[in-house]
Amino acid sequence: MVSSTPELLTPDLLPLETVHHVRDTCLCLATQRAARRLARHFDNALRRFDLTNNQFSLLVSINRPVPPAIGQLAPFLAMSASTLTAAVKPLARRGLVMIEPDAEDRRSKRLRITPVGVALMREAVLVWRSAHADYERGLADGAADALRAALAGVEPEG
């Protein structure tokens, strides 16, 4: 039911106890909030390289002796192939990554980090290590390992 007073068209709201219950118990909300805080920390550290934390993670994931196929890498990153392709395009435009057809399956694309990408990552990983150590130092003893273990237990969809 919506209030009919012209100055306030306010829907009947959920009870405040419901809002607090979701705030205090929702694993998805807690994970999203933590992810945003972590993302800001690493985005700030990597800004000098004109990289986001997501782009840094993509470059690290692509840095393999055998260039990964988009279809292989997407599930590892918990992304769809189309989302991964869209995320990689800015890196390709900067010359950090090449998107190339798979030699054995022309329908499939592989991602190869370029020498320019490797050079950038050699510098960026030093900054990432420092930012990572700073963040972990701010956590309680054992909290980082416990968090990694808990997150590893989150099952993939399907």
PyRosetta script that sets phi, psi and omega in degrees:
from pyrosetta import init, pose_from_sequence

init()
pose = pose_from_sequence("MVSSTPELLTPDLLPLETVHHVRDTCLCLATQRAARRLARHFDNALRRFDLTNNQFSLLVSINRPVPPAIGQLAPFLAMSASTLTAAVKPLARRGLVMIEPDAEDRRSKRLRITPVGVALMREAVLVWRSAHADYERGLADGAADALRAALAGVEPEG")
pose.set_psi(1, 137.4)
pose.set_omega(1, -179.8)
pose.set_phi(2, -108.7)
pose.set_psi(2, 137.7)
pose.set_omega(2, 177.9)
pose.set_phi(3, -61.2)
pose.set_psi(3, 140.6)
pose.set_omega(3, -177.3)
pose.set_phi(4, -97.4)
pose.set_psi(4, 1.6)
pose.set_omega(4, 177.9)
pose.set_phi(5, -68.1)
pose.set_psi(5, 129.1)
pose.set_omega(5, -173.5)
pose.set_phi(6, -60.5)
pose.set_psi(6, -34.6)
pose.set_omega(6, -176.9)
pose.set_phi(7, -76.6)
pose.set_psi(7, -21.4)
pose.set_omega(7, -179.6)
pose.set_phi(8, -134.2)
pose.set_psi(8, 99.6)
pose.set_omega(8, 174.2)
pose.set_phi(9, -97.4)
pose.set_psi(9, 81.1)
pose.set_omega(9, -175.7)
pose.set_phi(10, -109.1)
pose.set_psi(10, 127.1)
pose.set_omega(10, 176.4)
pose.set_phi(11, -70.5)
pose.set_psi(11, 157.7)
pose.set_omega(11, 172.0)
pose.set_phi(12, -63.9)
pose.set_psi(12, 121.2)
pose.set_omega(12, -174.0)
pose.set_phi(13, -86.6)
pose.set_psi(13, 160.3)
pose.set_omega(13, 172.5)
pose.set_phi(14, -62.5)
pose.set_psi(14, 150.7)
pose.set_omega(14, 175.4)
pose.set_phi(15, -61.3)
pose.set_psi(15, 144.5)
pose.set_omega(15, -178.7)
pose.set_phi(16, -59.3)
pose.set_psi(16, -33.0)
pose.set_omega(16, 178.5)
pose.set_phi(17, -64.0)
pose.set_psi(17, -32.7)
pose.set_omega(17, 176.6)
pose.set_phi(18, -68.0)
pose.set_psi(18, -44.1)
pose.set_omega(18, 178.1)
pose.set_phi(19, -59.4)
pose.set_psi(19, -45.8)
pose.set_omega(19, 179.6)
pose.set_phi(20, -65.9)
pose.set_psi(20, -37.5)
pose.set_omega(20, 178.9)
pose.set_phi(21, -62.1)
pose.set_psi(21, -46.2)
pose.set_omega(21, 178.2)
pose.set_phi(22, -62.8)
pose.set_psi(22, -47.5)
pose.set_omega(22, -179.9)
pose.set_phi(23, -56.2)
pose.set_psi(23, -40.4)
pose.set_omega(23, -173.3)
pose.set_phi(24, -88.5)
pose.set_psi(24, -15.8)
pose.set_omega(24, -174.3)
pose.set_phi(25, -124.1)
pose.set_psi(25, -16.0)
pose.set_omega(25, -173.7)
pose.set_phi(26, -71.9)
pose.set_psi(26, 113.3)
pose.set_omega(26, 179.1)
pose.set_phi(27, -63.6)
pose.set_psi(27, -37.8)
pose.set_omega(27, -179.4)
pose.set_phi(28, -64.2)
pose.set_psi(28, -47.2)
pose.set_omega(28, 179.3)
pose.set_phi(29, -62.2)
pose.set_psi(29, -45.4)
pose.set_omega(29, 179.7)
pose.set_phi(30, -61.3)
pose.set_psi(30, -41.4)
pose.set_omega(30, 179.5)
pose.set_phi(31, -66.8)
pose.set_psi(31, -42.3)
pose.set_omega(31, 179.2)
pose.set_phi(32, -62.9)
pose.set_psi(32, -43.3)
pose.set_omega(32, -180.0)
pose.set_phi(33, -63.6)
pose.set_psi(33, -44.8)
pose.set_omega(33, 178.7)
pose.set_phi(34, -64.2)
pose.set_psi(34, -41.5)
pose.set_omega(34, 180.0)
pose.set_phi(35, -62.3)
pose.set_psi(35, -39.3)
pose.set_omega(35, 178.6)
pose.set_phi(36, -65.4)
pose.set_psi(36, -41.4)
pose.set_omega(36, 178.7)
pose.set_phi(37, -64.5)
pose.set_psi(37, -45.3)
pose.set_omega(37, 177.7)
pose.set_phi(38, -62.4)
pose.set_psi(38, -43.6)
pose.set_omega(38, -179.5)
pose.set_phi(39, -59.6)
pose.set_psi(39, -44.1)
pose.set_omega(39, 178.7)
pose.set_phi(40, -60.6)
pose.set_psi(40, -42.8)
pose.set_omega(40, -179.9)
pose.set_phi(41, -58.6)
pose.set_psi(41, -50.1)
pose.set_omega(41, -177.5)
pose.set_phi(42, -75.9)
pose.set_psi(42, -33.1)
pose.set_omega(42, 174.9)
pose.set_phi(43, -60.0)
pose.set_psi(43, -43.4)
pose.set_omega(43, 178.4)
pose.set_phi(44, -62.2)
pose.set_psi(44, -41.9)
pose.set_omega(44, -179.1)
pose.set_phi(45, -66.7)
pose.set_psi(45, -36.9)
pose.set_omega(45, -174.2)
pose.set_phi(46, -92.6)
pose.set_psi(46, -2.1)
pose.set_omega(46, -177.2)
pose.set_phi(47, -56.0)
pose.set_psi(47, -37.3)
pose.set_omega(47, -177.8)
pose.set_phi(48, -61.8)
pose.set_psi(48, -19.5)
pose.set_omega(48, 178.3)
pose.set_phi(49, -98.8)
pose.set_psi(49, 4.1)
pose.set_omega(49, -175.7)
pose.set_phi(50, 56.7)
pose.set_psi(50, 41.6)
pose.set_omega(50, 177.8)
pose.set_phi(51, -124.0)
pose.set_psi(51, 144.6)
pose.set_omega(51, 168.0)
pose.set_phi(52, -92.2)
pose.set_psi(52, 167.1)
pose.set_omega(52, 177.3)
pose.set_phi(53, -62.1)
pose.set_psi(53, -34.4)
pose.set_omega(53, 178.3)
pose.set_phi(54, -65.1)
pose.set_psi(54, -43.7)
pose.set_omega(54, 178.7)
pose.set_phi(55, -65.4)
pose.set_psi(55, -38.8)
pose.set_omega(55, 176.6)
pose.set_phi(56, -59.5)
pose.set_psi(56, -47.0)
pose.set_omega(56, 179.6)
pose.set_phi(57, -62.1)
pose.set_psi(57, -38.6)
pose.set_omega(57, 176.9)
pose.set_phi(58, -62.1)
pose.set_psi(58, -47.0)
pose.set_omega(58, -179.0)
pose.set_phi(59, -62.4)
pose.set_psi(59, -41.4)
pose.set_omega(59, 177.6)
pose.set_phi(60, -61.6)
pose.set_psi(60, -42.3)
pose.set_omega(60, -178.2)
pose.set_phi(61, -69.1)
pose.set_psi(61, -29.1)
pose.set_omega(61, -179.5)
pose.set_phi(62, -82.4)
pose.set_psi(62, -22.2)
pose.set_omega(62, -176.4)
pose.set_phi(63, -73.2)
pose.set_psi(63, 81.7)
pose.set_omega(63, -177.7)
pose.set_phi(64, -135.6)
pose.set_psi(64, 152.7)
pose.set_omega(64, 177.8)
pose.set_phi(65, -58.8)
pose.set_psi(65, -39.8)
pose.set_omega(65, 175.6)
pose.set_phi(66, -106.4)
pose.set_psi(66, 116.4)
pose.set_omega(66, -178.1)
pose.set_phi(67, -55.0)
pose.set_psi(67, 128.8)
pose.set_omega(67, -177.1)
pose.set_phi(68, -74.4)
pose.set_psi(68, 147.5)
pose.set_omega(68, 172.1)
pose.set_phi(69, -76.5)
pose.set_psi(69, 145.6)
pose.set_omega(69, 179.1)
pose.set_phi(70, -55.6)
pose.set_psi(70, -41.6)
pose.set_omega(70, -179.3)
pose.set_phi(71, -65.2)
pose.set_psi(71, -25.4)
pose.set_omega(71, 176.9)
pose.set_phi(72, -83.2)
pose.set_psi(72, -38.9)
pose.set_omega(72, -174.4)
pose.set_phi(73, -76.8)
pose.set_psi(73, -35.5)
pose.set_omega(73, -175.9)
pose.set_phi(74, -55.3)
pose.set_psi(74, -49.1)
pose.set_omega(74, 179.8)
pose.set_phi(75, -62.8)
pose.set_psi(75, -36.4)
pose.set_omega(75, 178.1)
pose.set_phi(76, -59.3)
pose.set_psi(76, -38.5)
pose.set_omega(76, -179.0)
pose.set_phi(77, -89.4)
pose.set_psi(77, 3.9)
pose.set_omega(77, -178.6)
pose.set_phi(78, 57.0)
pose.set_psi(78, 43.8)
pose.set_omega(78, 179.3)
pose.set_phi(79, -127.1)
pose.set_psi(79, 159.8)
pose.set_omega(79, 168.9)
pose.set_phi(80, -79.5)
pose.set_psi(80, 160.0)
pose.set_omega(80, 178.5)
pose.set_phi(81, -61.3)
pose.set_psi(81, -38.3)
pose.set_omega(81, -179.5)
pose.set_phi(82, -68.7)
pose.set_psi(82, -36.9)
pose.set_omega(82, 176.9)
pose.set_phi(83, -66.2)
pose.set_psi(83, -42.4)
pose.set_omega(83, 178.0)
pose.set_phi(84, -62.4)
pose.set_psi(84, -44.7)
pose.set_omega(84, 179.1)
pose.set_phi(85, -58.6)
pose.set_psi(85, -45.2)
pose.set_omega(85, 179.2)
pose.set_phi(86, -64.0)
pose.set_psi(86, -38.0)
pose.set_omega(86, -178.9)
pose.set_phi(87, -70.0)
pose.set_psi(87, -30.0)
pose.set_omega(87, -177.1)
pose.set_phi(88, -81.4)
pose.set_psi(88, -25.9)
pose.set_omega(88, -174.9)
pose.set_phi(89, -55.7)
pose.set_psi(89, -43.7)
pose.set_omega(89, 177.3)
pose.set_phi(90, -62.3)
pose.set_psi(90, -33.8)
pose.set_omega(90, 177.6)
pose.set_phi(91, -68.5)
pose.set_psi(91, -36.8)
pose.set_omega(91, 177.2)
pose.set_phi(92, -67.1)
pose.set_psi(92, -41.1)
pose.set_omega(92, 178.7)
pose.set_phi(93, -62.0)
pose.set_psi(93, -31.5)
pose.set_omega(93, 178.4)
pose.set_phi(94, -81.7)
pose.set_psi(94, -5.2)
pose.set_omega(94, 179.7)
pose.set_phi(95, 80.4)
pose.set_psi(95, 18.3)
pose.set_omega(95, -179.0)
pose.set_phi(96, -89.4)
pose.set_psi(96, -23.9)
pose.set_omega(96, -176.2)
pose.set_phi(97, -139.7)
pose.set_psi(97, 147.5)
pose.set_omega(97, 171.3)
pose.set_phi(98, -113.7)
pose.set_psi(98, 136.9)
pose.set_omega(98, 173.9)
pose.set_phi(99, -104.2)
pose.set_psi(99, 114.3)
pose.set_omega(99, -174.2)
pose.set_phi(100, -129.3)
pose.set_psi(100, 152.3)
pose.set_omega(100, 177.6)
pose.set_phi(101, -67.4)
pose.set_psi(101, 145.7)
pose.set_omega(101, 175.3)
pose.set_phi(102, -70.2)
pose.set_psi(102, 132.5)
pose.set_omega(102, -178.0)
pose.set_phi(103, -63.0)
pose.set_psi(103, -30.0)
pose.set_omega(103, -177.0)
pose.set_phi(104, -95.2)
pose.set_psi(104, -22.9)
pose.set_omega(104, -179.9)
pose.set_phi(105, -139.6)
pose.set_psi(105, 96.7)
pose.set_omega(105, -174.3)
pose.set_phi(106, -62.3)
pose.set_psi(106, -16.9)
pose.set_omega(106, 177.5)
pose.set_phi(107, -76.9)
pose.set_psi(107, -21.3)
pose.set_omega(107, -177.0)
pose.set_phi(108, -94.6)
pose.set_psi(108, 147.7)
pose.set_omega(108, 177.7)
pose.set_phi(109, -114.8)
pose.set_psi(109, 145.0)
pose.set_omega(109, 176.1)
pose.set_phi(110, -115.0)
pose.set_psi(110, 153.0)
pose.set_omega(110, -179.3)
pose.set_phi(111, -112.8)
pose.set_psi(111, 124.1)
pose.set_omega(111, -179.1)
pose.set_phi(112, -121.7)
pose.set_psi(112, 128.0)
pose.set_omega(112, 174.2)
pose.set_phi(113, -75.3)
pose.set_psi(113, 137.9)
pose.set_omega(113, -177.5)
pose.set_phi(114, -90.0)
pose.set_psi(114, 167.4)
pose.set_omega(114, 174.5)
pose.set_phi(115, -57.0)
pose.set_psi(115, -36.7)
pose.set_omega(115, 176.7)
pose.set_phi(116, -63.7)
pose.set_psi(116, -41.2)
pose.set_omega(116, 177.9)
pose.set_phi(117, -64.0)
pose.set_psi(117, -41.8)
pose.set_omega(117, 178.6)
pose.set_phi(118, -64.0)
pose.set_psi(118, -43.4)
pose.set_omega(118, 180.0)
pose.set_phi(119, -61.2)
pose.set_psi(119, -43.7)
pose.set_omega(119, 178.0)
pose.set_phi(120, -63.1)
pose.set_psi(120, -42.8)
pose.set_omega(120, -178.2)
pose.set_phi(121, -66.7)
pose.set_psi(121, -33.1)
pose.set_omega(121, 177.2)
pose.set_phi(122, -58.8)
pose.set_psi(122, -38.1)
pose.set_omega(122, 177.7)
pose.set_phi(123, -78.6)
pose.set_psi(123, -45.0)
pose.set_omega(123, -175.0)
pose.set_phi(124, -65.0)
pose.set_psi(124, -35.0)
pose.set_omega(124, -177.6)
pose.set_phi(125, -66.7)
pose.set_psi(125, -29.6)
pose.set_omega(125, 176.4)
pose.set_phi(126, -65.5)
pose.set_psi(126, -43.0)
pose.set_omega(126, 178.2)
pose.set_phi(127, -67.9)
pose.set_psi(127, -41.0)
pose.set_omega(127, 177.8)
pose.set_phi(128, -59.8)
pose.set_psi(128, -44.7)
pose.set_omega(128, -179.8)
pose.set_phi(129, -58.3)
pose.set_psi(129, -44.0)
pose.set_omega(129, 179.6)
pose.set_phi(130, -64.8)
pose.set_psi(130, -46.0)
pose.set_omega(130, 179.5)
pose.set_phi(131, -63.6)
pose.set_psi(131, -38.3)
pose.set_omega(131, 179.7)
pose.set_phi(132, -65.9)
pose.set_psi(132, -45.8)
pose.set_omega(132, 179.4)
pose.set_phi(133, -62.9)
pose.set_psi(133, -41.3)
pose.set_omega(133, 178.2)
pose.set_phi(134, -59.7)
pose.set_psi(134, -44.3)
pose.set_omega(134, -178.3)
pose.set_phi(135, -65.9)
pose.set_psi(135, -45.2)
pose.set_omega(135, -179.5)
pose.set_phi(136, -63.7)
pose.set_psi(136, -36.0)
pose.set_omega(136, 178.5)
pose.set_phi(137, -62.0)
pose.set_psi(137, -27.8)
pose.set_omega(137, 179.6)
pose.set_phi(138, -79.7)
pose.set_psi(138, -5.7)
pose.set_omega(138, -179.9)
pose.set_phi(139, -96.8)
pose.set_psi(139, 159.1)
pose.set_omega(139, 176.1)
pose.set_phi(140, -64.0)
pose.set_psi(140, 156.0)
pose.set_omega(140, 178.7)
pose.set_phi(141, -55.1)
pose.set_psi(141, 129.7)
pose.set_omega(141, 177.5)
pose.set_phi(142, 80.3)
pose.set_psi(142, -7.5)
pose.set_omega(142, -175.8)
pose.set_phi(143, -66.4)
pose.set_psi(143, -38.8)
pose.set_omega(143, -178.7)
pose.set_phi(144, -64.4)
pose.set_psi(144, -45.0)
pose.set_omega(144, 178.8)
pose.set_phi(145, -65.2)
pose.set_psi(145, -40.0)
pose.set_omega(145, 178.8)
pose.set_phi(146, -64.6)
pose.set_psi(146, -40.3)
pose.set_omega(146, 179.0)
pose.set_phi(147, -65.4)
pose.set_psi(147, -45.2)
pose.set_omega(147, 177.7)
pose.set_phi(148, -59.3)
pose.set_psi(148, -42.4)
pose.set_omega(148, 179.8)
pose.set_phi(149, -64.8)
pose.set_psi(149, -43.0)
pose.set_omega(149, 179.6)
pose.set_phi(150, -64.1)
pose.set_psi(150, -43.2)
pose.set_omega(150, -179.5)
pose.set_phi(151, -67.5)
pose.set_psi(151, -33.8)
pose.set_omega(151, 177.6)
pose.set_phi(152, -64.4)
pose.set_psi(152, -23.9)
pose.set_omega(152, -179.8)
pose.set_phi(153, -81.3)
pose.set_psi(153, -6.2)
pose.set_omega(153, 178.2)
pose.set_phi(154, -75.1)
pose.set_psi(154, 115.7)
pose.set_omega(154, -175.0)
pose.set_phi(155, -75.1)
pose.set_psi(155, 144.4)
pose.set_omega(155, 174.2)
pose.set_phi(156, -66.1)
pose.set_psi(156, 156.1)
pose.set_omega(156, 177.5)
pose.set_phi(157, -64.6)
pose.set_psi(157, 152.4)
pose.set_omega(157, 173.4)
pose.set_phi(158, 104.6)
pose.dump_pdb("model.pdb")
